[in-house]
Amino acid sequence: MAAVAITQAFAGITLRGSSAGKVATTPISAKAHFGGVRALGKSAFARTAKAQRLQIRAEAEGESAPEAPAAPVASTDEGDAPRPRARGRGRGRGRGKPEGDGFTENVVQVQRVTKVTKGGSNMSFRATVVVGDGAGKVGVGCAKAREVQVAVTKAAADARKTMVTVPIAKGASFPHRVTVKGSGGAVVMLRPAGPGTGVIAGGACRTVLELAGYKNCFAKQLGSSNPLNNARAVVKGLAEMRTYKQVASERDMTVEELFAA
């Protein structure tokens, strides 16, 4: 009996077999090609059919899915350009960064405090902030709040209210030496220095002197080590200083008459 050729196409798979008579003299071989990889056996049909069904389903879902709206094109007109966000006085304040009013803020201390009441303990934060413009104006503020950022904001506002103008002599130093006694046992010694010396001080004293605009000076904490009391003592000592011109103007004299007297 003539050889019978059987060709079956199912889901892109070609099955070829040959037999002679009623009894097949050659075993039927199946060949399946999927993704460039050759697979043999009956399981190849099931895997390939499932993959093709998933592919058809994905194509159908892609056709039925709505197209995403196009993104708006940014206008190149200067009038429509977005304005830069203005920096406020609330959250996001960095340490030692200048604000919009020309003053620089520096956080000296943030301390957790607790108030004991009849109903229990109320925890809050106390912030000490020094504000200055580097040209003779400086202030120290202290405030408490439930959150750190709120306490820093309130302390900065308090420092601006208590800001004083301090004298800066030739060489960015003190006009004369002074030893001031502050509250809480704080005693601070301030001494002028020559050009090139730098600010030789530590703790809160250094922060106050740098923000006030001094470049060459000495400062020493002789009493308490509390940052708030020392900072306020330095501001008090700087406010007490007077230059020769200020003293002469207060006495209705010239500088030459002041030295001659």
Order of alpha helices (4+ residues) and beta strands (2+ residues): beta-beta-beta-beta-beta-alpha-beta-beta-beta-alpha-beta-beta-beta-beta-alpha-beta-alpha-alpha-alpha
